[in-house]
C-alpha cells in the first residue's frame, strides 16, 4: 500500500514537471520569456520587439511621409494640424516642445502663427506712434525686430530619418530662427523639469511603446500652468461612417503605401495602430492619471481625429 502511494505521488510529480516544461516552451514560443507582451498593430510582440519594429517603420516611411499623409487623408491632415495650432493660440515668447514632430509640420505652423501675431502687435504699436518721428519709430521697431518675439520650438523625435526630413524642409522653406531639432524618446525626454510652456504631439502618441510613460514625461517637462495638446486618430462616432472608414483604411491605405512608398506593411501597421488606440474617453482618463487638470477633447470630422488638451497646475 505504501509502495502504491509512492508510485502515485511520483506520477503526479512527473505530470506536474511535464506540464511546467510545456508551459515554459509555449511561453518561450510566444515571446513570454523575452518580456511583457504588447501590441504592434494586430500582432502580439515583446516591448523590445515593438520598439525595434516601430523604429524600422519610420526609417522606411520618412522620405514619403508627407506625401502619404496628403494621399491618405486627401490633404485634410493639414486642416487638423491648423486646428491644433489655433487651439494652442501661442503668443510671442512661447516655448513649445513638439514631440514626434520630425517632419516639422506643427513647428512650421507654430512659427507662422507667432509671426502673424507678432506682426499685428507691431502694426498696432506703429499706429499708436503716429506722432513720433521716423527715427523714433525706426528705433522702436529695431527693439522688437525679432519676428518671433523670443518664441522657440524644439522638435523632438526618436527617428533620425524623420528629423533629417524636417531639417531639409526647414532649409527649403526658410525656417531657421527659433527652431531646433533634438533626437529623443518621448518616454524619456532629454529635457529638464518645468521647462516648456506647451507640449504638442500630433499623430505620434499611438506609436510610443508606453503611452503612460510618455504622458508622465509630458507632465514633467511642462512648466506649472503649461498646456498639453495631442492630435490623434480616434474613434468614429457615426456607425455608418465608421464602417466606410474601416473599409477605406484597410483596403485602400495599404495599397497607397505600396504604390507611393513601396511599403505595404508599414501602412498596414499604421492602420492597425489607429484601431488599437484608446477611444476618446479612455485616453482622457489616461491624461488625467498622468496628473493633468481640465482635460478635455474636441472631435474633428465625427471623431476620425480628436484633439485632447490638459493643463499642468
C-alpha positions as CSV (number, residue, x, y, z in Angstrom):
1,X,0.0,0.0,0.0
2,X,2.8,2.4,0.9
3,X,4.6,1.5,-2.4
4,X,1.4,2.3,-4.3
5,X,1.1,5.7,-2.7
6,X,4.7,6.4,-3.6
7,X,4.1,5.4,-7.2
8,X,1.0,7.7,-7.4
9,X,3.0,10.6,-5.9
10,X,5.8,10.0,-8.3
11,X,3.4,10.0,-11.3
12,X,1.8,13.3,-10.1
13,X,5.2,14.9,-9.8
14,X,6.2,13.7,-13.2
15,X,2.9,15.0,-14.7
16,X,3.4,18.4,-13.0
17,X,7.0,18.6,-14.3
18,X,5.9,17.8,-17.8
19,X,3.1,20.4,-17.6
20,X,5.5,23.1,-16.4
21,X,8.0,22.2,-19.1
22,X,5.3,22.5,-21.8
23,X,4.1,25.8,-20.3
24,X,7.6,27.2,-20.5
25,X,8.1,26.1,-24.1
26,X,4.7,27.6,-25.1
27,X,5.6,30.8,-23.3
28,X,9.0,31.0,-25.0
29,X,7.4,30.4,-28.4
30,X,5.0,33.3,-27.7
31,X,7.9,35.5,-26.6
32,X,6.9,35.5,-22.9
33,X,10.5,34.7,-21.9
34,X,11.6,37.9,-23.5
35,X,9.4,40.3,-21.6
36,X,5.8,41.6,-21.3
37,X,3.6,41.3,-24.3
38,X,2.4,44.4,-26.3
39,X,0.6,45.1,-29.5
40,X,2.3,46.1,-32.7
41,X,-0.8,46.8,-34.8
42,X,-2.7,43.5,-34.5
43,X,0.4,41.5,-33.8
44,X,1.5,40.5,-30.2
45,X,5.2,41.2,-29.6
46,X,7.5,41.9,-26.7
47,X,8.2,45.5,-25.6
48,X,11.7,45.5,-27.2
49,X,10.4,44.0,-30.4
50,X,7.7,46.7,-30.6
51,X,10.4,49.4,-30.3
52,X,12.5,47.9,-33.0
53,X,9.6,47.4,-35.4
54,X,8.3,51.0,-34.9
55,X,11.8,52.4,-35.5
56,X,12.0,50.4,-38.7
57,X,8.6,51.6,-39.8
58,X,9.6,55.3,-39.6
59,X,13.0,54.6,-41.1
60,X,11.1,53.2,-44.1
61,X,8.4,55.8,-44.5
62,X,10.3,59.0,-43.6
63,X,11.0,60.3,-47.1
64,X,7.5,59.7,-48.3
65,X,5.7,60.5,-45.0
66,X,4.3,63.9,-46.1
67,X,3.2,62.7,-49.5
68,X,1.5,59.7,-47.9
69,X,-0.3,62.0,-45.3
70,X,-1.7,64.0,-48.2
71,X,-2.7,60.9,-50.1
72,X,-4.3,59.0,-47.1
73,X,-6.3,62.0,-45.8
74,X,-6.9,63.8,-49.1
75,X,-5.0,66.7,-47.6
76,X,-7.3,67.0,-44.6
77,X,-4.5,66.4,-42.2
78,X,-3.4,70.0,-42.9
79,X,-6.7,71.3,-41.6
80,X,-6.4,69.2,-38.5
81,X,-3.0,70.5,-37.8
82,X,-4.1,74.0,-38.3
83,X,-6.9,73.4,-35.8
84,X,-4.3,72.2,-33.3
85,X,-2.3,75.3,-33.6
86,X,-5.4,77.6,-33.4
87,X,-6.4,75.8,-30.2
88,X,-2.9,76.3,-28.8
89,X,-3.1,80.0,-29.7
90,X,0.5,80.7,-28.9
91,X,1.7,84.2,-28.1
92,X,5.2,85.7,-28.7
93,X,7.6,84.3,-26.2
94,X,6.0,80.8,-26.0
95,X,8.5,77.9,-25.7
96,X,7.0,74.9,-27.4
97,X,8.1,71.2,-27.3
98,X,6.7,69.3,-30.3
99,X,7.3,65.6,-29.7
100,X,7.3,63.0,-32.6
101,X,7.2,66.1,-34.9
102,X,10.1,65.0,-37.1
103,X,9.0,66.4,-40.4
104,X,8.2,69.8,-38.9
105,X,4.5,70.3,-39.7
106,X,3.5,71.6,-36.3
107,X,6.7,73.5,-35.8
108,X,6.3,75.4,-39.0
109,X,2.7,76.2,-38.3
110,X,3.6,77.4,-34.8
111,X,6.3,79.8,-36.3
112,X,3.9,81.1,-38.9
113,X,1.2,81.7,-36.3
114,X,3.5,83.5,-33.9
115,X,4.9,85.6,-36.7
116,X,1.4,86.7,-37.6
117,X,0.6,87.6,-34.0
118,X,3.9,89.5,-33.8
119,X,3.3,91.4,-37.0
120,X,-0.2,92.5,-35.8
121,X,1.3,93.7,-32.5
122,X,3.9,95.7,-34.3
123,X,1.3,97.3,-36.6
124,X,-0.8,98.3,-33.6
125,X,2.2,99.8,-32.0
126,X,3.1,101.8,-35.1
127,X,-0.4,103.2,-35.2
128,X,-0.1,104.4,-31.6
129,X,3.2,106.0,-32.6
130,X,1.9,108.1,-35.4
131,X,3.1,111.3,-33.8
132,X,6.7,110.1,-33.4
133,X,9.5,110.9,-35.8
134,X,10.6,108.3,-38.3
135,X,13.8,107.9,-36.3
136,X,11.9,107.2,-33.1
137,X,9.6,104.7,-35.0
138,X,12.7,103.0,-36.5
139,X,14.4,102.7,-33.1
140,X,11.2,101.3,-31.6
141,X,10.9,98.8,-34.5
142,X,14.6,97.7,-34.1
143,X,14.0,97.0,-30.4
144,X,11.3,94.4,-31.5
145,X,12.8,93.3,-34.7
146,X,12.6,89.5,-33.9
147,X,9.5,88.2,-35.8
148,X,9.1,85.5,-33.2
149,X,9.4,87.7,-30.1
150,X,11.7,85.2,-28.3
151,X,9.4,82.3,-29.1
152,X,11.1,78.9,-29.7
153,X,10.0,75.5,-30.8
154,X,12.0,72.3,-30.1
155,X,11.2,69.4,-32.3
156,X,12.0,66.1,-30.6
157,X,11.7,62.8,-32.5
158,X,13.1,59.3,-31.9
159,X,13.7,58.8,-35.6
160,X,16.8,60.4,-37.0
161,X,15.4,59.9,-40.5
162,X,12.3,61.8,-39.8
163,X,14.3,64.6,-38.2
164,X,16.5,64.8,-41.3
165,X,13.4,65.2,-43.5
166,X,12.3,68.0,-41.2
167,X,15.6,69.8,-41.3
168,X,15.7,69.7,-45.1
169,X,12.2,71.1,-45.3
170,X,13.0,73.9,-42.9
171,X,16.0,74.8,-45.0
172,X,14.0,74.8,-48.2
173,X,11.1,76.8,-46.7
174,X,13.4,79.3,-44.9
175,X,12.7,78.4,-41.3
176,X,15.7,78.8,-39.1
177,X,15.1,81.3,-36.3
178,X,13.7,79.9,-33.1
179,X,13.8,76.3,-34.3
180,X,15.9,73.4,-33.0
181,X,15.9,69.6,-33.6
182,X,16.6,67.0,-30.9
183,X,16.9,63.2,-31.2
184,X,15.0,61.8,-28.2
185,X,12.5,59.3,-26.9
186,X,9.0,60.5,-25.8
187,X,9.2,58.1,-22.9
188,X,12.5,59.5,-21.6
189,X,12.8,63.1,-22.8
190,X,16.2,64.7,-22.7
191,X,15.0,68.0,-21.1
192,X,14.9,69.5,-17.6
193,X,11.7,69.6,-15.4
194,X,9.3,72.6,-15.7
195,X,10.9,73.9,-19.0
196,X,8.2,74.3,-21.7
197,X,5.0,76.4,-21.9
198,X,3.3,74.0,-24.4
199,X,3.8,70.3,-25.3
200,X,2.3,69.0,-28.5
201,X,2.3,65.6,-30.1
202,X,0.5,65.1,-33.4
203,X,-0.2,61.6,-34.8
204,X,2.6,60.2,-32.6
205,X,1.4,59.1,-29.3
206,X,-0.1,55.9,-30.6
207,X,3.3,54.8,-31.7
208,X,5.1,55.1,-28.4
209,X,5.6,51.9,-26.6
210,X,4.4,53.1,-23.2
211,X,1.8,55.8,-23.5
212,X,1.6,56.2,-19.7
213,X,5.4,57.0,-19.6
214,X,5.1,59.5,-22.4
215,X,2.3,61.3,-20.7
216,X,4.2,61.4,-17.4
217,X,7.2,62.8,-19.3
218,X,5.0,65.5,-20.9
219,X,3.8,66.5,-17.4
220,X,7.4,66.6,-16.1
221,X,8.8,68.9,-18.7
222,X,5.9,71.4,-18.7
223,X,6.0,74.5,-16.5
224,X,3.3,74.9,-13.9
225,X,0.4,76.3,-16.0
226,X,1.8,74.7,-19.1
227,X,-0.5,73.0,-21.6
228,X,-0.6,69.5,-23.2
229,X,-2.1,69.1,-26.6
230,X,-2.4,65.9,-28.5
231,X,-3.8,65.4,-32.0
232,X,-4.5,61.8,-32.8
233,X,-6.7,59.4,-34.8
234,X,-9.6,58.4,-32.6
235,X,-13.0,56.5,-32.6
236,X,-15.5,57.5,-35.2
237,X,-18.9,58.1,-33.6
238,X,-21.2,57.6,-36.6
239,X,-21.7,53.8,-37.2
240,X,-22.1,54.1,-41.0
241,X,-19.1,56.4,-41.3
242,X,-17.2,54.0,-39.1
243,X,-17.8,51.1,-41.5
244,X,-16.9,53.2,-44.5
245,X,-13.8,54.5,-42.7
246,X,-12.7,50.9,-41.9
247,X,-13.2,49.8,-45.5
248,X,-11.1,52.7,-46.7
249,X,-8.4,52.2,-44.0
250,X,-7.8,48.5,-44.5
251,X,-8.5,48.2,-48.3
252,X,-7.1,51.5,-49.7
253,X,-4.4,52.9,-47.4
254,X,-2.0,49.9,-47.5
255,X,-2.4,49.9,-51.3
256,X,-1.5,53.6,-51.4
257,X,1.5,52.8,-49.2
258,X,2.7,50.2,-51.7
259,X,2.1,52.4,-54.8
260,X,3.6,55.6,-53.4
261,X,6.1,54.5,-50.9
262,X,6.8,50.9,-51.9
263,X,5.8,49.8,-48.4
264,X,2.6,47.9,-47.8
265,X,3.5,46.5,-44.3
266,X,4.3,49.9,-42.7
267,X,1.0,51.4,-43.7
268,X,-0.9,48.2,-42.7
269,X,0.7,48.7,-39.3
270,X,-0.3,52.4,-39.2
271,X,-3.9,51.5,-39.9
272,X,-3.9,48.7,-37.3
273,X,-2.3,51.1,-34.7
274,X,-5.2,53.5,-35.2
275,X,-7.7,50.8,-34.3
276,X,-5.7,49.8,-31.3
277,X,-5.5,53.3,-29.9
278,X,-7.8,54.0,-26.9
279,X,-11.1,55.8,-27.6
280,X,-11.6,59.4,-26.6
281,X,-12.9,59.0,-23.0
282,X,-10.3,56.3,-22.2
283,X,-7.4,58.4,-23.4
284,X,-8.8,61.4,-21.5
285,X,-8.7,59.3,-18.3
286,X,-5.0,58.3,-19.1
287,X,-4.1,62.0,-19.4
288,X,-5.8,62.7,-16.0
289,X,-3.9,59.8,-14.5
290,X,-0.6,61.4,-15.5
291,X,-1.6,64.5,-13.4
292,X,-3.2,66.9,-15.8
293,X,-6.2,69.0,-14.9
294,X,-9.0,70.4,-17.0
295,X,-8.6,67.6,-19.5
296,X,-11.0,67.8,-22.5
297,X,-11.1,66.8,-26.1
298,X,-12.6,68.1,-29.4
299,X,-13.7,65.6,-32.1
300,X,-12.9,66.6,-35.7
301,X,-14.7,65.1,-38.6
302,X,-17.0,62.9,-36.4
303,X,-14.2,61.6,-34.3
304,X,-11.8,60.5,-37.1
305,X,-9.3,62.5,-35.1
306,X,-9.6,64.2,-31.7
307,X,-7.6,67.0,-30.0
308,X,-7.0,66.3,-26.3
309,X,-6.0,69.1,-24.1
310,X,-4.9,69.4,-20.4
311,X,-3.0,71.7,-18.1
312,X,-0.3,71.2,-15.5
313,X,-1.2,73.2,-12.4
